[in-house]
Amino acid sequence: GVERAVRMAKEAAERAKGKVYSYGQLVHNRLVVEHLRGLGIEPLEEISPDVPRRGDVLIIRAHGAPPEVFREMAGRGVEVVDTTCPIVKEARGKAMALMGEGYEVIIVGDGGHPEVKGIVGCLEGRAKVVRGASEAKRMDLPPKVGVVAQTTESLDELAEVVSAVLPRVRELKVVNTICGAVIRRQQEVEKLAKECEVVVVVGGKNSANTRRLAGIASKFCPNVIHIEEPSELDKVRIPREVRCVGVSGGTSTPRESVDEVVWKLQRILKGV
């Protein structure tokens, strides 16, 4: 989804005649956002009455956007390039289907995250967002509940919320909307953390899935280093006697950034 979004954004910038904006950061990775800004794509945290305007291009980020953004841009004559990740779109569709079947929808995730805001918007605000089991236990619940998850959520968090809700409702339908690639990375970083003395997680500090990788690694390894870019390793001291360093990257982290981190770590451990 991330590579697709970046490719579509670059193509839009190349053919655009007006100004090009992204609705928020296209992806939660500072290096990628700075690269796109260099191509003329400016992130907009909020849509103002005057920006974007007719003839401009608005790129919808990989996390998606609420329906009202699309409606407003159509009314202004702004070209919209929708780079919403297909897995995020699928999660929205599952949530809408649950609501259509008469379930009150609970979304497991971060209510402030753009992806979750987009899902809530598609449900016209008729959804509850919970961060974890403790919040779920305090909620007033109807007899019929449907549960989906932010696509970068952890399986453990989803399972804990489901366990908290199940005894309190008559009917519960759960749809696992967590991205398969995210699940695999979470499983891989857990394995690395159990085997290595140090784990380096590469990715944006504002990236939900990257922060979650660092959190998972911290459960099994006492030495977890979360960096946004390879140059940050220059400020980190890794003892030469360390025999195993694991490296993982978030879904929004460019492959070349991970490769450069691996290269720098090899030089550090060799004392070069």
C-alpha positions, -999 to 999 in steps of 0.1 A, spaced: 0 0 0 28 24 8 48 18 -23 16 21 -44 7 54 -27 42 69 -34 42 58 -70 7 73 -76 17 105 -59 48 109 -81 27 102 -112 2 128 -102 29 154 -96 44 148 -130 12 155 -149 -3 182 -127 -7 217 -140 -18 233 -107 -5 229 -72 -3 195 -57 -11 187 -21 -15 156 0 -42 152 26 -19 151 56 13 131 53 10 106 25 27 80 47 41 83 83 77 85 73 96 118 74 121 109 48 94 99 23 74 131 30 105 153 25 113 135 -8 78 141 -20 79 178 -9 110 181 -31 88 169 -60 63 197 -53 38 177 -31 29 197 -1 12 181 29 -20 198 42 -29 190 77 -62 209 73 -83 219 43 -89 256 43 -116 275 25 -91 286 -1 -67 256 -4 -69 235 -25 -87 254 -52 -100 246 -87 -73 231 -109 -52 219 -80 -46 182 -71 -53 167 -37 -37 133 -31 -55 112 -5 -30 96 18 -25 58 22 -46 59 54 -76 73 35 -99 102 43 -135 107 54 -162 108 27 -168 145 32 -133 153 19 -141 137 -14 -175 155 -16 -159 189 -8 -131 185 -34 -156 175 -61 -176 207 -53 -145 228 -57 -133 213 -89 -102 198 -74 -87 167 -89 -85 139 -63 -60 111 -65 -70 84 -41 -40 64 -29 -59 48 0 -44 14 7 -67 -14 -6 -65 -32 27 -77 0 45 -106 2 20 -114 -35 27 -115 -27 64 -139 1 58 -161 -22 37 -162 -48 65 -171 -22 91 -199 -8 68 -212 -44 62 -214 -50 100 -234 -18 105 -257 -28 76 -263 -61 94 -275 -42 125 -243 -45 146 -230 -17 167 -194 -14 154 -164 -12 177 -131 -3 161 -100 -14 180 -73 12 174 -62 48 179 -91 72 176 -68 100 166 -53 80 137 -63 91 102 -72 56 92 -96 52 121 -111 86 115 -118 76 79 -136 44 90 -157 64 116 -165 89 88 -177 61 65 -200 49 93 -213 85 97 -199 87 132 -219 57 144 -190 36 157 -171 34 190 -133 34 191 -114 16 219 -77 15 225 -77 -16 246 -95 -41 268 -97 -17 298 -117 8 277 -139 -19 263 -148 -30 298 -161 5 307 -183 8 277 -221 5 276 -227 -22 250 -259 -32 231 -268 -69 227 -254 -71 191 -218 -60 185 -194 -62 156 -156 -57 160 -130 -46 134 -95 -33 140 -72 -7 127 -51 -24 100 -18 -19 119 -32 -31 153 -17 -61 171 -35 -94 172 -30 -95 210 -48 -62 214 -77 -73 192 -80 -106 211 -80 -89 245 -108 -65 234 -128 -94 220 -124 -112 253 -136 -82 272 -166 -77 251 -178 -113 246 -192 -120 281 -213 -88 279 -232 -92 247 -256 -117 232 -242 -117 197 -206 -108 187 -192 -108 152 -154 -102 148 -137 -95 115 -99 -95 116 -90 -65 94 -54 -64 105 -30 -63 75 -13 -96 68 20 -79 62 17 -61 95 10 -94 113 41 -111 97 63 -82 107 51 -83 142 58 -121 144 92 -116 128 102 -88 152 91 -109 182 114 -138 169 143 -113 164 138 -99 199 140 -134 215 172 -142 196 191 -110 196 209 -88 222 199 -56 204 170 -48 181 169 -18 158 135 -7 145 136 17 115 107 40 107 88 71 116 83 80 152 47 90 142 41 56 124 16 35 144 29 2 130 66 11 135 60 21 172 41 -11 177 70 -31 164 93 -14 189 68 -21 216 66 -58 208 104 -60 206 107 -44 240 87 -72 256 114 -97 248 146 -76 244 159 -50 269 179 -31 242 155 -18 216 165 12 195 139 30 174 154 53 147 139 72 118 169 72 96 203 56 93 223 87 104 208 83 139 231 53 145 260 77 147 246 88 181 240 53 194 266 32 212 264 -5 205 291 -26 222 314 -44 198 310 -76 219 274 -78 209 270 -108 187 235 -105 174 216 -73 163 182 -76 148 168 -51 123 132 -45 114 113 -17 96 78 -4 95 55 -8 65 61 28 56 99 25 58 118 25 24 137 -7 18 169 14 11 167 29 46 167 -6 62 195 -17 39 216 13 49 210 6 86 222 -30 81 253 -18 63 261 8 90 256 -18 118 279 -42 101 306 -15 100 300 -5 137 303 -41 149 335 -46 129 349 -14 144 353 2 110 
